[in-house]
Amino acid sequence: MLINGRKVPAHDLKNEDEIVFGPQARAIFYQLRRDSTNPMPPDEFDITLISPNMVDELEDEEDDEDTV
């Protein structure tokens, strides 16, 4: 693997580093920045994944509590 034309065993990628995996496979690394003008803090739930099965279980538990 080559990073910016040099063979390296490991490298901390920086913006626009070119990674060459082989003769026909290459990529350019782009580091994205958060919008600094957005006054809202990052949404703490933006990466939360909920399985539909979990929702059904929660509803069943709530129903059980209501019958007690």
C-alpha positions in Angstrom: 0.0 0.0 0.0 1.3 3.5 -0.9 0.3 6.7 0.9 1.1 9.8 -1.1 3.6 7.8 -3.2 5.5 6.2 -0.3 5.2 2.6 0.9 4.4 2.8 4.6 3.2 0.1 7.1 1.0 2.5 9.0 0.0 6.2 8.6 -2.4 8.6 10.3 -4.4 9.9 7.3 -4.7 13.6 6.7 -7.0 15.6 4.4 -6.4 14.7 0.7 -3.9 11.9 1.3 -3.8 9.5 -1.7 -4.0 5.8 -0.8 -3.0 3.3 -3.5 -4.1 -0.2 -2.8 -3.0 -1.7 -6.1 -2.5 -0.9 -9.8 -6.2 -0.2 -10.4 -7.4 0.7 -6.9 -6.8 4.1 -5.3 -8.6 6.5 -3.0 -8.3 10.0 -1.7 -9.1 10.6 2.0 -11.2 13.7 2.7 -11.6 14.8 6.3 -15.1 16.4 6.7 -15.7 19.3 9.2 -18.8 20.0 11.1 -20.6 23.2 10.1 -19.1 25.8 12.6 -22.0 28.2 12.0 -24.6 25.7 13.3 -25.5 26.8 16.8 -27.1 23.5 17.6 -25.0 20.8 19.4 -24.7 17.5 17.6 -27.8 15.3 17.9 -27.0 12.7 20.5 -29.5 10.3 18.7 -28.2 10.6 15.2 -26.4 7.2 15.3 -28.9 5.4 17.4 -30.3 2.3 15.7 -33.5 0.7 17.0 -34.6 -2.7 15.9 -38.4 -3.0 15.3 -38.3 -6.0 17.7 -37.1 -3.7 20.5 -40.1 -1.4 20.1 -42.5 -4.3 20.3 -40.8 -5.5 23.5 -41.0 -2.1 25.1 -44.7 -1.8 24.3 -45.4 -5.3 25.8 -43.6 -4.3 29.0 -45.7 -1.1 29.3 -48.9 -3.1 28.8 -47.8 -5.5 31.5 -47.2 -2.7 34.0 -50.7 -1.2 33.2 -52.4 -4.5 34.2 -50.7 -4.7 37.6 
